Amino acid sequence: IFTHFPGLKCVVPSNPYNAKGLMTAAIRDDDPVIVFNNRQLMGLRFEDHVPEDPYVIDIGKSDFKTRGEDITLLGIGYTTRVCMEAAALLEDQGYSVEVLDLLSLSPMDDDAILSSVQKTRKIVIVDEDYPRCSIASDISALVAEEAFDYLDAPIINCTGKDVPMPYAANLEKLALVTTEEVVTRASFCCLLYESPSPRDEA
């Protein structure tokens, strides 16, 4: 909703390190900035070291968590963790996976998204939002408009279910996007739309 308003910057940390860097950048920015923290990340353990000295992560820049050749998994906040878990399972299946942590929704790092798609030629956008009118839909439109000729497979949006978020914890889990769903859809995409890679030709 907030990314819809021009001039309002929106960032989504995915771990303690970039949470501190983005918060510092937000405080120092001359424009209004909203920092969205996902409650599912709270209480989790991370290996990232967070320096005591202040540092800034540029608003509008994303972060490549892994580099790969076969498919791009794009994560937003908590779903970056889902993408990393899915990437590990896909690597076990023999795929080279690129994971892109978006970090900033507005402004968005269009160049990083497009450069990744141009390389891997496949993308799965993992977003907790509802399927309709989501950030995933916006990214899909960007890729379709700017990188259509590079695609070897349909753009896949892996989102939450199209239902009101349940209050009960067991039902809430059923409404959220899961690692298994990402792995299934990404591996299906790679399997059906595999193109010969330089490694195969060699």
C-alpha positions in Angstrom: 0.0 0.0 0.0 2.7 2.5 1.0 4.8 1.9 -2.1 1.9 3.3 -4.1 2.6 6.9 -2.9 5.2 8.9 -4.8 8.0 10.3 -2.7 7.6 7.8 0.1 10.5 5.4 0.4 9.9 1.8 1.7 12.6 -0.6 2.8 12.3 -4.2 4.0 15.3 -5.7 6.0 15.9 -9.4 5.9 18.5 -9.8 8.7 20.0 -7.9 11.6 22.9 -6.5 9.6 20.8 -4.9 6.8 18.2 -3.9 9.4 20.7 -1.7 11.2 22.1 -0.3 7.9 18.7 0.5 6.4 17.5 2.1 9.7 20.5 4.3 9.8 20.0 5.3 6.2 16.3 6.0 6.9 17.2 8.3 9.8 19.7 10.2 7.7 17.5 10.5 4.6 15.9 13.8 3.9 12.8 12.0 2.6 10.2 10.1 4.6 11.2 6.4 4.9 9.1 3.5 6.2 11.1 0.5 7.5 9.0 -2.7 7.5 10.2 -5.4 9.9 8.7 -8.8 9.6 7.7 -10.4 12.9 8.6 -13.8 11.6 12.3 -12.8 11.7 12.2 -11.8 15.3 13.7 -14.3 17.7 15.6 -16.2 14.9 19.3 -16.7 15.0 21.5 -15.2 12.3 25.2 -15.7 11.5 25.6 -12.1 10.3 27.9 -10.0 12.4 26.5 -6.6 13.2 29.2 -4.0 13.9 28.7 -1.6 16.8 29.9 1.4 14.7 27.3 3.0 12.5 27.1 2.1 8.8 24.6 2.7 6.0 23.1 0.4 3.4 22.0 2.5 0.4 18.2 2.7 0.0 17.2 1.5 -3.5 19.9 -1.2 -3.7 19.4 -4.9 -3.4 21.8 -7.6 -2.4 22.8 -10.8 -4.2 22.9 -13.5 -1.5 24.1 -16.2 -3.9 25.1 -16.1 -7.6 23.8 -18.7 -10.0 23.1 -19.4 -13.7 19.9 -21.5 -13.9 17.2 -19.5 -12.1 16.6 -16.4 -10.0 14.8 -16.5 -6.7 13.8 -13.0 -5.6 13.0 -12.6 -1.9 11.5 -9.7 0.1 12.2 -9.5 3.9 11.3 -12.9 5.4 10.9 -14.6 2.1 14.6 -14.1 1.4 15.2 -16.7 4.1 12.6 -18.9 2.3 14.6 -18.4 -0.9 17.9 -19.3 0.7 16.3 -22.6 2.1 14.8 -23.3 -1.4 18.1 -22.5 -3.1 19.9 -25.1 -0.9 17.4 -27.8 -1.9 17.5 -26.8 -5.6 21.3 -26.9 -5.5 21.0 -30.5 -4.3 19.0 -31.2 -7.4 21.8 -29.9 -9.6 20.6 -26.4 -10.3 22.7 -23.2 -10.0 20.5 -20.7 -8.1 20.8 -16.9 -7.9 19.1 -15.4 -4.8 18.3 -11.7 -4.9 17.3 -9.9 -1.6 15.3 -6.9 -2.7 15.7 -4.8 0.5 14.1 -1.7 -1.0 10.6 -1.7 -2.5 10.5 2.0 -3.3 12.8 3.0 -4.9 13.3 -0.5 -6.4 16.6 -1.8 -7.8 15.3 -2.5 -11.3 18.8 -2.9 -12.7 19.7 -5.8 -10.4 16.4 -7.6 -11.1 16.7 -7.2 -14.9 20.4 -8.1 -15.0 19.7 -11.3 -13.0 16.8 -12.3 -15.3 18.9 -11.6 -18.4 21.5 -14.0 -17.0 19.4 -16.9 -15.6 16.4 -16.4 -18.0 14.0 -17.6 -15.3 12.6 -16.0 -12.2 10.5 -16.9 -9.2 9.3 -14.0 -7.2 8.6 -15.0 -3.6 6.3 -12.5 -1.8 4.2 -13.0 1.3 1.5 -10.6 0.0 -1.8 -11.7 -1.6 -1.6 -12.7 -5.3 -3.5 -9.6 -6.6 -2.0 -6.1 -6.7 1.2 -7.2 -4.9 4.9 -6.2 -5.1 5.3 -9.5 -7.0 2.8 -8.3 -9.6 4.8 -5.1 -10.0 8.1 -6.9 -10.4 6.4 -9.3 -12.9 5.3 -6.3 -15.0 8.8 -4.8 -14.9 10.3 -8.1 -16.1 7.7 -8.6 -18.8 8.1 -5.1 -20.1 11.9 -4.8 -19.9 13.3 -8.4 -20.2 10.7 -10.4 -22.1 13.0 -11.4 -24.9 15.4 -12.9 -22.4 12.9 -15.2 -20.7 13.0 -18.9 -21.3 10.1 -19.6 -19.0 7.0 -17.8 -17.6 7.5 -15.5 -14.7 6.4 -17.2 -11.5 4.9 -15.4 -8.6 5.0 -17.5 -5.4 2.8 -15.6 -3.0 0.6 -16.1 0.1 -2.8 -17.6 -0.5 -5.8 -15.6 -1.7 -7.6 -15.7 1.7 -7.9 -13.4 4.6 -5.0 -14.1 7.1 -6.3 -16.5 9.7 -5.9 -15.8 13.4 -5.1 -19.4 14.4 -1.4 -20.3 14.1 -2.0 -23.6 12.4 -4.2 -22.0 9.7 -1.8 -19.0 9.3 1.0 -21.5 8.3 -1.3 -22.8 5.5 -1.9 -19.3 4.2 1.8 -18.3 4.0 4.3 -19.2 1.2 6.5 -22.2 2.1 10.0 -23.4 1.1 8.4 -26.5 -0.4 6.2 -24.5 -2.7 9.1 -22.5 -4.0 11.2 -25.6 -4.6 8.3 -27.3 -6.4 7.6 -24.4 -8.7 11.2 -23.5 -9.4 12.3 -27.1 -10.2 9.2 -27.6 -12.4 10.1 -24.4 -14.2 13.7 -25.5 -14.7 12.7 -29.0 -15.8 10.2 -27.9 -18.4 12.1 -25.0 -19.8 15.7 -26.1 -19.6 17.9 -24.5 -22.2 21.4 -25.8 -23.1 24.0 -24.1 -20.9 27.6 -23.5 -21.8 28.5 -26.2 -19.3 26.4 -28.8 -21.2 27.8 -27.8 -24.6 31.3 -28.1 -23.3 
